[in-house]
Amino acid sequence: MSAPASFRNDAALTAALDRNLALDVARVTEAAAIAAARHMGRGDERAADLAATAAMREALTAVPMAGVIAVGPSADPEDGLFRLGEAVGDGNGPAIDVGVTPLEGGTICAMGAPNATACMALAPKGGLLSVPPIYMEKIAVGPGVPPGTVSLEADADENARALAAQRGVPVSSLLVCVLDRPRNEAVVERLRAVGARITLISDGDVSGVIAVGLPETGVDMYLGSGGAAEGVLAAAGLRCLGGFMQGRLMARTDSEKLALRAAGHEPGRLLEMDDLVPGEAMFAATGVTDGALLRGVRLHADSARSCTLVMRSRTRSIRLIDTRHDLRHDARYDARHEHRHETTPDAL
């Protein structure tokens, strides 16, 4: 599925993600993460998800854009979460597609386990592939891997061998991230059969995909199936890092096949990076609980501290923002009393 002509040819759209939006989107994911962190370990996933959504929705009202939720809405329009086509932003500025996961890893946040984050992606209008709420098979590797080296059309063991051969290393040196679900057991078995190392994650496959683009994580490849909306968000983040990703939407029931075709997709079609995110993108994530990518929120009586990753595809810039929030002036936080410190990519 190629990008619309208006998207490909309009220079104003590709310039829409102005660098001044970087701190705006950071404030949005920070707000969601702080709200979710208040529910850490309390065993109520829905309460954490609703709190993160409400905080993200409120923070988005201050962002200077005419945004529309294009990726990540709930299947139930009455449950208090974001809705497909919902307008966000202050209504001024560029027309922007917005992808949201106010709380990726609601269950692990409720358990107090690692790797919960608040994520969002921005792209010029038409720049994020709209997908129904179904699963997606995914494969992702970091920058520097030639196109065609790995593919969803190959088995997991074949992909591991191909990536190892391309890098000139034994398969046993590879670390592959897989979402720990019964549907991914065959992937795990094939990887173990060829001796690849595996890191299983209980949730948070957006972070799992993005990890392949950051050498300091040690993750070489992501494989397996997870949420389709999370796949598009992850592709936006990986585009900012210059990595490679393929996806394939999974229609397991007749109703899912109908939803897929209603959204303009054909079951079984391979989706390349240019299908998922055809142009420029910006990605932000704030840690809710400690994880491999980001430190979680630290809450105190009247303050909080957060760690946020903000990336832009056009410049390949990576910002790691350490923020201390004064909570005395606002139940969420007051941006006027923030103290920020940005580190260089080498310090990630």
NORHU-V620521 format. One line per field, one symbol per residue. ss: DSSP state (a for helix, b for strand, c for the rest). burial: 1 if it has 16 or more other ideal C-beta (glycine too) atoms within 10 Angstrom, else 0. A space follows every 50 residues. Layout:
ss=???
burial=???
This chain:
ss=ccccaaaaacaaaaccccccaaaaaaaaaaaaaaaaacccccccaaaaaa aaaaaaaaaacccccbbbbbbcccccccccccccccbbccccccbbbbbb bbbbcaaaaaacccccbbbbbbbbccccccccccbbbbbbbccccccccc cccccaaaaaaaaaaaacccaaacbbbbbccaaaaaaaaaaaacccbbbb bcccaaaaaaacccaaacccbbbbbbbaaaaaaaaaaaaaaccbbbbbbb cccaaaaaaaaacccccccbbcaaaacccccbbbbbbccccccccccbbc ccbbbbbbbbbbccccbbbbbbbbbbccccccccaaacbbbbbcaaac
burial=00100010010011011000111111111111111111110000101111 11111110110011101111111100000011010101100011011111 11111111111011111111111111111111011111111100100001 01000110111111000000100101111010010011011001011010 10111111111111001011111111111111111111111011111111 10000110110000100000101011111111111111111111111010 000111111111100001111011111000011010010001000000
